[in-house]
């Protein structure tokens, strides 16, 4: 090590330790990004770069060609826009309800209730499970001869093909996603609640403020920076949803639960012909959305730090 330090100098020795990680990071991160741009601007179903002709922005034009973006049937790539619409609804419903449930759960767990530590661990436990394990558990519960239908049948109630009917299938992918990830955001909000000084609440109690006034005028304003971080993190995760939904419904029935990430996977790898260029273009459009959300997160975090 002393010999290396003499060769590089004391100021450059850090690069010697960083070089292996930088090489691996570049090989598995920057190189795929570069290749993705190349595939997005080339055609053919061939995978070798030398066999793919340059087509410019044709793949992007194909994805964005639409008479009415609110009607997927009027789009050239109608399946892509169905995936976009499904992803939009999924993000709105999943993020909205998950933040609501996480906030309520954090408020309850922040109180001095019996077995508080036990309930905190119970709500966080699903986060520790693999997404595939979560999906398989719920698929076992929701399938035609699953646990839920067995309970309903035992009570004399009609049973339902939960994962075959489009509306129910979409409801359950939102529900399962909330169940799997809510504990993580509950933990963040709980930390934010515990960071609020207790003397603020003591002063409000001395002034005779009602519980609703304390919540609306003290708790929520002081919790807003944490809520903003939770909102951005949950948006990024929701846009990238894939594992649980792919295992649970496979995007079906039809395209009722098909999201953008699954469209990219199926277009580039599962279906024939394998349209690598189209999948790469869709992934770059998705990356642009994620970049905007990431910049928003950084801005929120910077604003929180200045506060």
QUIJOMO-V837944 format. One record per pair of residues at least 24 apart in sequence whose ideal C-beta (glycine too) atoms are under 6 Angstrom apart, sorted by the first residue. I is the first residue (numbers start at 1). J is the second residue. Records with the same first field share a line. If there is no record, write none. Layout:
# QUIJOMO-V837944
I = J  J
This chain:
# QUIJOMO-V837944
36 = 280
39 = 276  277  280
40 = 277  280  281  284
42 = 277
43 = 277
45 = 273  274
59 = 277  278  281
60 = 281
63 = 281
80 = 263
82 = 255
83 = 258  259  260  263
86 = 258  259
87 = 259  260
91 = 238
93 = 174
94 = 174  177  238
95 = 234  235  238
97 = 178
98 = 178  182
101 = 182
102 = 182  185  186  189
103 = 189
105 = 186
106 = 186  189  190  193
109 = 190
110 = 190  193
123 = 183  186
124 = 183  187
126 = 179  180  183
127 = 183  184
131 = 243  244
132 = 243  247
134 = 180  244
135 = 244  247  248
138 = 176
139 = 248
163 = 249
164 = 253
166 = 253  256
169 = 249  256  257
170 = 256  257
173 = 245  257
176 = 244
185 = 230
188 = 230
192 = 223  226
196 = 222
225 = 304
228 = 300
229 = 300
232 = 293  296  297  300
235 = 293
236 = 293
260 = 286
